[in-house]
Amino acid sequence: MLVSPEPAALVEAALTLVDAAEAEGEDFPPLHAGIALGPAVPRGGDWYGRAVNLASRIAAISWPGSVLCDDAVHKAAEEAFRWSLAGERRLKGVKRPVRRGRARRLAPDDGAT
């Protein structure tokens, strides 16, 4: 689990980890990530809160090699990455369907500076 007050930094870290796992080849298990934005409370070396639970639920349904984020992360880091809609889905313990976006790095010709 990774925690950061900066959504874009967290997405970048997740993309870096996923890419590193893929670079290891077929003998290394593929990684996937789920990221959600919201308050979290540290306690006993762990983190707790709605955002932590939501990120876990999103990670559980993420495809290998993907970084899926809730809509709040997408909005907070919209300009820093390319996004594709991964749809809405009901998740265990979450009252409303969760809109998810898949984050990818900007291509060099996307105008990133």
Secondary structure, DSSP 8 states (H G I E B T S, - for coil): ----S-HHHHHHHHHHHHHHHHHT-TTS----EEE--S--EEETTEEESHHHHHHHHHHHT--TT-EEEEHHHHHHTGGGEEEEEEEEE--TT-SS-EEEEEEEE--GGGT--
